[in-house]
Amino acid sequence: MTVLSIHHVQLAMPQGGEDQARAFYGGLLGVPEIPKPEALQPRGGVWFEAGTLRLHLGVEADFRPAQKAHPALAVTSLSALAARLEQAGTKVAWDDSLPDFDRFYADDPFGNRIEFLEPRAWDFSNRGPDTA
């Protein structure tokens, strides 16, 4: 048995939050929505996918936002994304404590913590950021 990778990340959201999720993840972040399998649609929620990124938002009856645990999304044009989020009213908290990366944290519309980071130098050999 070998663990290969993370298939998807699921975040919780309150019931009825699908339109807010679409506005944030689809609109502001530009991650396309994909249809949930028909058997899972009655549960509510919404799924987003782009390339290898799979982000699922599921309805949680006793919803509490994830304020410490979080996904970290690697992006390009980090500063432009920060400006876009701030213009939409989302607070951005920059953090310079991770060597070789620029990054900030922001909350989604439900209060879930999301980390956004961009390597200072990209290594395109599929090994990750170039730290040489």
Buried (B, 14 or more C-beta within 10 A) or exposed (E): EEEEEEEEBBBBBBEEBBEBBBEBBBEBBEBEBEEBEEEEEEEBBBBBBEEEBBBBBBBBEEBEBBEEEBBBBBBEEBEEBBEBBEEEEBEBEEEEEEEEBBBBBBBBBBEBBBBBBBBEEEEEEEEEBEEE
